[in-house]
Amino acid sequence: MNWPAIRAIYGFEMARFWRTALQSIVAPVVSTSLYFVVFGAAIGSRVSMIDGVPYGAFIVPGLMMLSLLTQSIANASFGIYFPRFSGTIYELLSAPVSPFDIIAGYVGAAASKSILIGLIILATAALFVPLHIEHPLWMIFFLLLTAATFSLFGFVIGLWADGFEKLQLVPLLIVTPLTFLGGSFYSIDVLPPFWRAVSHLNPVVYLISGFRWAFFGKADVSIGICLAMAALFLALCLGAVTWMFRTGYRLKS
C-alpha cells in the first residue's frame, strides 16, 4: 500500500471539490430546503404520521440517501473519467502505484465528499423538523457503507463510459428513479400487494430501509436483509473494479 500516492490522489480530488464548494455545498442545501417546503408543507399537512413518525422527519433518511447515491456516483465517475479523457491516465498507470492505491484515492475522495454533503443535508433538515437518531452508530455505519459502495459503482461507470453523456446515463435514468421509487418519500407498506412485491426487486429499497431503521428503529424490510443486500452490492462493485483492472478494460481508451 503506497500511502503517499493515496494521499496525493485523495488530496487532488478533494482540492477540486473545495474549488467548487459554492456549487457543491449550497446546491444540496437549497434542494433540501425545497423538498421540505414542497413535501413537508404540501403533503405533510395531509399525511401527518407514517409508522408513528412525523412525515417531515420520515423523509429525512430518503433525502440523505438520494443525495448520497447521486453524489457518490457523480464524484467517483468524473474523478476517474477525466484523466482518461485528458490523457493523464497514462501518467497514473506508469507511476509506481498499485490498482488498490488508485481505487483507494479516488473512491476515498468521492465517499468523503458525499458523506460531507449528507451531513450538511442532515444539519439542514434539523432546521425544519425535530430529529432524534435512535441508532447513531448504525446511521454512521450505513452512511459510510453506502458512500463507499456507490463511489465504487461510480468508479465502474467512469471506467465504462466513453463519453460525458454516459456519465449521466446511469445516475439519471436508473439510480434516481430507483431512489424515488425505493420508499424515499413513502413507506412501501402502504402500496398494494402487487406493487409492494415489485418494490422488493428494487435494491435501493434495502438501503433506504436500513438507513431509516437507524433513525427511527422502524423499517419496511428486516435490518438483517438490508445489511446482506448492502454487502452483496459492495462485493459486486469490488468484483467489477478488480476485473476491470486485471483486464485493462477501457483504462487506456
FIVODREN-912469 format. One line per 5 residues: number of its first residue (from 1); their letters; for each residue x, y negated, z of N, C-alpha, C. Coordinates in steps of 0.02 Angstrom, whole numbers, padded with zeros to 5 digits. Example, Ala and Ser with C-alpha at 12.3 -4.5 7.8 and 13.67 -1.06 7.14 Angstrom:
// FIVODREN-912469
1	as	00660:00284:00390:00615:00225:00390:00660:00165:00390  00642:00112:00354:00684:00053:00357:00645:-00002:00394 .
END
This chain:
// FIVODREN-912469
1	mnwpa	00042:00060:00000:00000:00000:00000:00044:-00062:00000  00036:-00104:-00050:00077:-00165:-00058:00038:-00225:-00030  00049:-00239:00034:00011:-00292:00067:00022:-00361:00036  00085:-00379:00018:00095:-00444:-00014:00055:-00452:-00079  00051:-00398:-00118:00013:-00400:-00181:-00061:-00408:-00167 .
6	iraiy	-00086:-00371:-00118:-00157:-00377:-00100:-00173:-00447:-00076  -00129:-00475:-00034:-00141:-00543:-00009:-00139:-00594:-00065  -00094:-00583:-00114:-00088:-00630:-00170:-00153:-00630:-00212  -00177:-00570:-00229:-00239:-00566:-00268:-00298:-00594:-00228  -00301:-00574:-00165:-00356:-00597:-00122:-00354:-00673:-00115 .
11	gfema	-00295:-00700:-00103:-00288:-00773:-00094:-00306:-00811:-00157  -00286:-00784:-00215:-00302:-00818:-00278:-00378:-00820:-00289  -00411:-00764:-00277:-00483:-00761:-00287:-00521:-00805:-00238  -00499:-00807:-00175:-00532:-00849:-00126:-00520:-00923:-00141  -00461:-00940:-00167:-00448:-01010:-00185:-00495:-01032:-00241 .
16	rfwrt	-00508:-00986:-00288:-00556:-01002:-00341:-00626:-01014:-00313  -00643:-00976:-00262:-00708:-00985:-00230:-00713:-01053:-00196  -00662:-01073:-00160:-00664:-01136:-00124:-00662:-01196:-00171  -00634:-01187:-00231:-00634:-01242:-00280:-00705:-01257:-00304  -00748:-01207:-00301:-00818:-01217:-00322:-00864:-01210:-00261 .
21	alqsi	-00839:-01231:-00203:-00877:-01221:-00141:-00945:-01256:-00142  -00948:-01315:-00174:-01012:-01351:-00176:-01066:-01309:-00210  -01049:-01281:-00267:-01096:-01240:-00303:-01108:-01174:-00267  -01054:-01144:-00240:-01058:-01078:-00210:-01096:-01077:-00144  -01093:-01132:-00107:-01124:-01134:-00041:-01190:-01172:-00041 .
26	vapvv	-01192:-01229:-00075:-01253:-01270:-00074:-01310:-01234:-00111  -01294:-01201:-00167:-01346:-01168:-00207:-01385:-01116:-00167  -01352:-01070:-00131:-01391:-01021:-00092:-01431:-01053:-00035  -01406:-01107:-00006:-01442:-01140:00047:-01507:-01171:00019  -01501:-01204:-00038:-01560:-01234:-00070:-01610:-01180:-00091 .
31	stsly	-01584:-01126:-00120:-01628:-01071:-00142:-01665:-01041:-00083  -01629:-01029:-00028:-01660:-01000:00031:-01714:-01047:00059  -01700:-01112:00060:-01749:-01159:00084:-01812:-01158:00041  -01802:-01153:-00025:-01860:-01150:-00070:-01901:-01087:-00059  -01867:-01030:-00047:-01902:-00968:-00034:-01946:-00975:00028 .
36	fvvfg	-01919:-01007:00080:-01958:-01015:00141:-02016:-01064:00131  -02005:-01115:00090:-02059:-01162:00077:-02115:-01127:00039  -02096:-01088:-00013:-02147:-01056:-00055:-02178:-00996:-00020  -02135:-00948:00001:-02162:-00888:00031:-02185:-00899:00103  -02145:-00936:00141:-02163:-00947:00211:-02226:-00988:00219 .
41	aaigs	-02231:-01043:00181:-02288:-01088:00189:-02349:-01062:00153  -02341:-01041:00089:-02398:-01021:00048:-02424:-00952:00068  -02378:-00903:00072:-02400:-00835:00087:-02402:-00822:00162  -02355:-00852:00198:-02353:-00841:00270:-02416:-00864:00306  -02450:-00914:00278:-02512:-00937:00310:-02568:-00886:00302 .
46	rvsmi	-02562:-00841:00252:-02614:-00791:00240:-02594:-00723:00268  -02528:-00709:00268:-02502:-00646:00296:-02460:-00664:00356  -02490:-00666:00413:-02455:-00690:00472:-02405:-00640:00499  -02423:-00575:00500:-02380:-00524:00530:-02375:-00463:00485  -02316:-00433:00483:-02305:-00368:00450:-02268:-00324:00499 .
51	dgvpy	-02298:-00268:00517:-02269:-00221:00566:-02251:-00257:00632  -02292:-00306:00650:-02280:-00342:00712:-02227:-00396:00708  -02203:-00409:00647:-02151:-00460:00637:-02181:-00519:00599  -02171:-00581:00621:-02195:-00639:00582:-02168:-00637:00511  -02211:-00654:00463:-02192:-00646:00393:-02129:-00686:00376 .
56	gafiv	-02123:-00746:00404:-02064:-00787:00390:-02000:-00752:00410  -02000:-00719:00467:-01941:-00682:00490:-01933:-00617:00450  -01990:-00587:00430:-01988:-00523:00395:-01950:-00527:00330  -01953:-00584:00295:-01921:-00589:00230:-01847:-00607:00234  -01821:-00622:00293:-01751:-00643:00300:-01703:-00588:00277 .
61	pglmm	-01710:-00525:00300:-01664:-00473:00276:-01667:-00464:00200  -01727:-00470:00171:-01734:-00464:00099:-01699:-00520:00062  -01705:-00581:00088:-01670:-00638:00057:-01595:-00630:00061  -01571:-00608:00119:-01499:-00597:00127:-01475:-00543:00079  -01513:-00488:00074:-01493:-00434:00031:-01493:-00454:-00042 .
66	lsllt	-01542:-00495:-00062:-01546:-00518:-00131:-01483:-00558:-00149  -01463:-00604:-00106:-01403:-00643:-00119:-01340:-00601:-00114  -01339:-00555:-00066:-01281:-00513:-00055:-01266:-00470:-00117  -01318:-00439:-00145:-01309:-00396:-00203:-01287:-00436:-00264  -01322:-00490:-00278:-01306:-00529:-00338:-01238:-00563:-00333 .
71	qsian	-01221:-00590:-00275:-01157:-00624:-00267:-01099:-00575:-00268  -01107:-00517:-00237:-01054:-00467:-00237:-01038:-00445:-00308  -01091:-00430:-00346:-01081:-00408:-00415:-01050:-00463:-00457  -01077:-00523:-00452:-01052:-00579:-00493:-00980:-00595:-00478  -00961:-00599:-00414:-00893:-00618:-00397:-00843:-00565:-00418 .
76	asfgi	-00859:-00502:-00406:-00811:-00448:-00424:-00806:-00439:-00499  -00862:-00442:-00535:-00861:-00430:-00607:-00822:-00486:-00643  -00835:-00548:-00624:-00799:-00603:-00656:-00725:-00603:-00636  -00712:-00584:-00573:-00643:-00584:-00550:-00597:-00539:-00591  -00621:-00479:-00609:-00579:-00433:-00648:-00587:-00443:-00723 .
81	yfprf	-00645:-00469:-00744:-00655:-00478:-00817:-00614:-00536:-00843  -00608:-00590:-00806:-00573:-00649:-00832:-00500:-00634:-00848  -00462:-00596:-00807:-00394:-00579:-00827:-00393:-00538:-00892  -00442:-00495:-00902:-00446:-00458:-00965:-00459:-00504:-01023  -00504:-00552:-01012:-00522:-00600:-01065:-00463:-00645:-01083 .
86	sgtiy	-00427:-00668:-01033:-00372:-00715:-01045:-00306:-00680:-01062  -00303:-00615:-01052:-00242:-00577:-01067:-00193:-00572:-01009  -00208:-00603:-00952:-00163:-00599:-00895:-00166:-00531:-00860  -00212:-00488:-00882:-00216:-00421:-00853:-00152:-00383:-00865  -00115:-00399:-00920:-00053:-00364:-00935:00000:-00379:-00882 .
91	ellsa	00001:-00440:-00857:00048:-00457:-00804:00033:-00417:-00741  -00032:-00409:-00727:-00052:-00371:-00668:-00035:-00298:-00675  -00046:-00270:-00735:-00033:-00199:-00746:00041:-00183:-00748  00081:-00231:-00768:00154:-00220:-00771:00188:-00234:-00704  00153:-00264:-00658:00182:-00279:-00591:00185:-00215:-00550 .
96	pvspf	00230:-00212:-00500:00236:-00152:-00458:00180:-00147:-00406  00119:-00143:-00430:00061:-00137:-00386:00021:-00076:-00407  -00010:-00043:-00360:-00050:00016:-00374:-00122:-00003:-00390  -00160:00043:-00421:-00232:00029:-00431:-00267:00012:-00366  -00247:00045:-00311:-00279:00031:-00247:-00267:-00042:-00227 .
101	diiag	-00207:-00068:-00238:-00192:-00137:-00220:-00235:-00186:-00260  -00244:-00171:-00325:-00285:-00214:-00367:-00358:-00213:-00344  -00384:-00153:-00332:-00453:-00147:-00310:-00463:-00181:-00242  -00416:-00169:-00196:-00423:-00199:-00129:-00423:-00275:-00132  -00381:-00303:-00175:-00378:-00376:-00180:-00441:-00406:-00208 .
106	yvgaa	-00462:-00380:-00265:-00522:-00408:-00299:-00586:-00393:-00261  -00594:-00330:-00240:-00655:-00311:-00205:-00658:-00343:-00136  -00601:-00347:-00102:-00600:-00380:-00037:-00620:-00453:-00041  -00596:-00488:-00092:-00613:-00558:-00100:-00687:-00566:-00117  -00712:-00524:-00163:-00783:-00529:-00183:-00828:-00514:-00123 .
111	asksi	-00810:-00464:-00083:-00851:-00447:-00025:-00849:-00503:00027  -00791:-00534:00036:-00785:-00589:00084:-00829:-00647:00064  -00829:-00663:-00001:-00871:-00719:-00025:-00945:-00705:-00013  -00967:-00644:-00030:-01039:-00629:-00023:-01059:-00625:00050  -01015:-00600:00093:-01030:-00598:00165:-01037:-00669:00193 .
116	ligli	-00992:-00713:00172:-00995:-00782:00195:-01061:-00814:00173  -01080:-00803:00111:-01143:-00831:00086:-01202:-00801:00124  -01199:-00735:00137:-01252:-00702:00176:-01260:-00733:00245  -01204:-00747:00278:-01207:-00777:00344:-01234:-00848:00342  -01217:-00884:00288:-01244:-00952:00280:-01319:-00950:00271 .
121	ilata	-01343:-00900:00232:-01415:-00892:00223:-01448:-00875:00289  -01416:-00833:00329:-01444:-00815:00395:-01449:-00877:00439  -01397:-00919:00438:-01399:-00981:00478:-01453:-01028:00452  -01462:-01032:00386:-01514:-01074:00357:-01583:-01049:00377  -01592:-00982:00374:-01656:-00953:00392:-01674:-00968:00465 .
126	alfvp	-01623:-00969:00508:-01635:-00982:00579:-01663:-01052:00591  -01654:-01097:00543:-01682:-01164:00549:-01757:-01164:00536  -01781:-01113:00500:-01852:-01111:00481:-01893:-01065:00526  -01864:-01009:00547:-01901:-00960:00586:-01859:-00937:00645  -01890:-00919:00701:-01852:-00891:00758:-01829:-00821:00741 .
131	lhieh	-01765:-00807:00750:-01737:-00742:00733:-01707:-00708:00794  -01720:-00644:00799:-01689:-00603:00851:-01666:-00538:00818  -01600:-00528:00819:-01572:-00468:00787:-01567:-00413:00839  -01607:-00361:00830:-01611:-00309:00881:-01548:-00266:00884  -01517:-00254:00826:-01456:-00212:00824:-01402:-00251:00786 .
136	plwmi	-01369:-00299:00819:-01321:-00342:00784:-01262:-00305:00755  -01237:-00253:00790:-01180:-00216:00763:-01200:-00178:00700  -01260:-00149:00700:-01283:-00114:00640:-01295:-00164:00583  -01317:-00224:00600:-01327:-00276:00549:-01261:-00293:00516  -01208:-00301:00557:-01142:-00316:00530:-01117:-00257:00488 .
141	fflll	-01129:-00196:00512:-01107:-00137:00475:-01141:-00133:00406  -01207:-00144:00404:-01242:-00142:00340:-01219:-00199:00295  -01205:-00256:00325:-01181:-00313:00286:-01114:-00297:00253  -01068:-00269:00291:-01002:-00251:00265:-01007:-00195:00213  -01047:-00143:00229:-01055:-00086:00184:-01085:-00107:00117 .
146	taatf	-01138:-00147:00120:-01171:-00168:00058:-01126:-00214:00017  -01092:-00260:00050:-01048:-00305:00014:-00991:-00267:-00020  -00960:-00220:00015:-00906:-00181:-00014:-00931:-00137:-00071  -00988:-00105:-00062:-01015:-00060:-00113:-01031:-00097:-00177  -01067:-00153:-00171:-01087:-00189:-00232:-01031:-00231:-00261 .
151	slfgf	-00980:-00246:-00222:-00920:-00276:-00251:-00884:-00224:-00294  -00882:-00163:-00270:-00855:-00109:-00312:-00896:-00099:-00375  -00962:-00102:-00368:-01006:-00096:-00426:-00993:-00153:-00475  -00984:-00213:-00449:-00968:-00270:-00492:-00901:-00261:-00526  -00852:-00232:-00491:-00787:-00218:-00520:-00794:-00170:-00579 .
156	viglw	-00837:-00120:-00571:-00850:-00073:-00626:-00880:-00109:-00686  -00928:-00154:-00672:-00959:-00193:-00726:-00908:-00237:-00761  -00863:-00267:-00722:-00811:-00309:-00751:-00764:-00271:-00796  -00750:-00208:-00781:-00709:-00166:-00824:-00748:-00141:-00885  -00812:-00130:-00876:-00854:-00104:-00930:-00872:-00158:-00981 .
161	adgfe	-00882:-00219:-00959:-00907:-00272:-01003:-00854:-00291:-01054  -00876:-00303:-01116:-00832:-00327:-01168:-00853:-00397:-01191  -00892:-00431:-01151:-00913:-00499:-01165:-00947:-00529:-01105  -00950:-00596:-01102:-00981:-00628:-01045:-01055:-00612:-01039  -01087:-00596:-01096:-01158:-00580:-01093:-01170:-00517:-01052 .
166	klqlv	-01126:-00468:-01059:-01135:-00405:-01023:-01123:-00412:-00949  -01086:-00464:-00929:-01076:-00475:-00857:-01142:-00491:-00823  -01188:-00523:-00860:-01253:-00543:-00833:-01307:-00491:-00846  -01293:-00444:-00890:-01344:-00396:-00910:-01370:-00354:-00852  -01326:-00322:-00816:-01346:-00277:-00762:-01375:-00316:-00703 .
171	plliv	-01342:-00370:-00679:-01372:-00407:-00623:-01441:-00436:-00638  -01450:-00464:-00698:-01513:-00498:-00713:-01569:-00449:-00731  -01553:-00398:-00770:-01605:-00353:-00795:-01617:-00291:-00753  -01571:-00275:-00709:-01578:-00214:-00669:-01578:-00229:-00594  -01524:-00260:-00569:-01516:-00267:-00496:-01568:-00315:-00467 .
176	tpltf	-01577:-00374:-00498:-01625:-00422:-00471:-01696:-00395:-00471  -01721:-00365:-00527:-01789:-00336:-00524:-01795:-00281:-00472  -01744:-00238:-00465:-01746:-00184:-00415:-01749:-00213:-00345  -01715:-00270:-00334:-01716:-00301:-00268:-01784:-00330:-00252  -01814:-00364:-00300:-01880:-00393:-00289:-01932:-00338:-00279 .
181	lggsf	-01924:-00281:-00314:-01971:-00226:-00308:-01951:-00176:-00254  -01899:-00193:-00216:-01875:-00148:-00164:-01898:-00165:-00094  -01949:-00207:-00089:-01976:-00225:-00024:-01944:-00285:00007  -01914:-00329:-00034:-01883:-00389:-00006:-01934:-00434:00028  -01994:-00439:-00001:-02045:-00486:00024:-02108:-00450:00048 .
186	ysidv	-02106:-00385:00051:-02163:-00347:00074:-02140:-00279:00099  -02184:-00245:00135:-02170:-00177:00157:-02199:-00129:00105  -02160:-00079:00085:-02185:-00032:00035:-02242:00011:00064  -02251:00010:00130:-02306:00047:00161:-02374:00019:00142  -02376:-00044:00119:-02441:-00073:00100:-02461:-00055:00029 .
191	lppfw	-02416:-00022:-00008:-02430:-00004:-00077:-02475:00058:-00080  -02511:00066:-00135:-02549:00128:-00145:-02501:00187:-00148  -02525:00248:-00133:-02481:00307:-00129:-02437:00317:-00191  -02464:00308:-00251:-02425:00319:-00311:-02366:00271:-00315  -02380:00206:-00306:-02327:00156:-00311:-02278:00160:-00252 .
196	ravsh	-02302:00185:-00196:-02256:00196:-00139:-02206:00251:-00157  -02232:00304:-00190:-02187:00358:-00210:-02137:00334:-00263  -02161:00293:-00310:-02116:00265:-00361:-02063:00221:-00329  -02082:00184:-00277:-02034:00139:-00243:-01976:00178:-00213  -01989:00240:-00191:-01936:00279:-00161:-01883:00300:-00212 .
201	lnpvv	-01897:00290:-00276:-01846:00303:-00327:-01799:00244:-00336  -01816:00188:-00305:-01776:00127:-00309:-01722:00129:-00255  -01658:00133:-00274:-01605:00138:-00223:-01600:00077:-00177  -01622:00019:-00202:-01617:-00042:-00162:-01665:-00039:-00103  -01719:-00001:-00108:-01766:00007:-00053:-01730:00029:00010 .
206	ylisg	-01684:00075:00004:-01649:00103:00062:-01601:00053:00093  -01571:00011:00051:-01526:-00041:00077:-01565:-00093:00116  -01620:-00117:00087:-01661:-00168:00120:-01693:-00140:00183  -01717:-00078:00179:-01750:-00047:00236:-01701:-00038:00294  -01641:-00015:00280:-01591:-00007:00333:-01571:-00074:00363 .
211	frwaf	-01564:-00125:00320:-01545:-00191:00344:-01601:-00221:00387  -01663:-00210:00366:-01720:-00236:00405:-01725:-00200:00472  -01709:-00136:00473:-01709:-00099:00537:-01660:-00129:00585  -01601:-00151:00561:-01551:-00181:00604:-01578:-00246:00635  -01622:-00281:00600:-01650:-00343:00626:-01707:-00329:00676 .
216	fgkad	-01754:-00286:00657:-01816:-00281:00694:-01828:-00211:00724  -01785:-00163:00710:-01795:-00096:00735:-01852:-00059:00700  -01874:-00086:00643:-01929:-00055:00605:-01908:-00053:00532  -01926:00003:00499:-01906:00010:00429:-01956:00054:00393  -01958:00047:00326:-02002:00088:00285:-01975:00158:00276 .
221	vsigi	-01910:00166:00284:-01877:00230:00273:-01834:00245:00334  -01825:00309:00349:-01783:00330:00406:-01713:00301:00399  -01685:00277:00455:-01619:00247:00454:-01566:00296:00432  -01575:00361:00448:-01528:00411:00426:-01525:00418:00350  -01583:00416:00319:-01587:00419:00246:-01556:00357:00215 .
226	clama	-01568:00299:00246:-01540:00237:00221:-01463:00240:00222  -01435:00264:00276:-01362:00270:00281:-01335:00319:00230  -01370:00375:00221:-01348:00426:00173:-01348:00399:00102  -01400:00361:00084:-01404:00332:00017:-01350:00279:00006  -01337:00239:00057:-01285:00188:00052:-01217:00221:00043 .
231	alfla	-01204:00274:00081:-01140:00310:00075:-01134:00343:00006  -01189:00370:-00020:-01188:00402:-00086:-01171:00352:-00140  -01201:00292:-00137:-01188:00242:-00188:-01116:00217:-00183  -01090:00211:-00122:-01020:00192:-00113:-00974:00244:-00144  -00989:00308:-00133:-00948:00362:-00161:-00950:00361:-00237 .
236	lclga	-01009:00348:-00266:-01016:00345:-00339:-00975:00288:-00368  -00976:00230:-00335:-00938:00173:-00359:-00862:00186:-00354  -00841:00216:-00298:-00770:00234:-00291:-00749:00283:-00344  -00791:00332:-00358:-00776:00381:-00409:-00771:00349:-00478  -00816:00302:-00493:-00814:00269:-00559:-00752:00227:-00567 .
241	vtwmf	-00733:00189:-00515:-00673:00148:-00518:-00610:00192:-00525  -00608:00246:-00487:-00550:00292:-00492:-00543:00320:-00562  -00598:00341:-00591:-00597:00368:-00659:-00574:00316:-00710  -00596:00255:-00702:-00577:00202:-00749:-00503:00188:-00747  -00474:00188:-00687:-00402:00175:-00682:-00361:00234:-00707 .
246	rtgyr	-00385:00295:-00693:-00348:00354:-00716:-00348:00360:-00792  -00401:00340:-00823:-00407:00346:-00896:-00387:00282:-00932  -00377:00227:-00895:-00361:00163:-00926:-00419:00133:-00963  -00479:00151:-00943:-00540:00129:-00979:-00546:00053:-00979  -00542:00024:-01038:-00553:-00048:-01050:-00505:-00094:-01013 .
251	lks	-00455:-00066:-00979:-00411:-00110:-00940:-00370:-00156:-00986  -00354:-00132:-01045:-00311:-00171:-01090:-00348:-00198:-01150  -00413:-00190:-01151:-00451:-00215:-01209:-00473:-00287:-01199 .
END
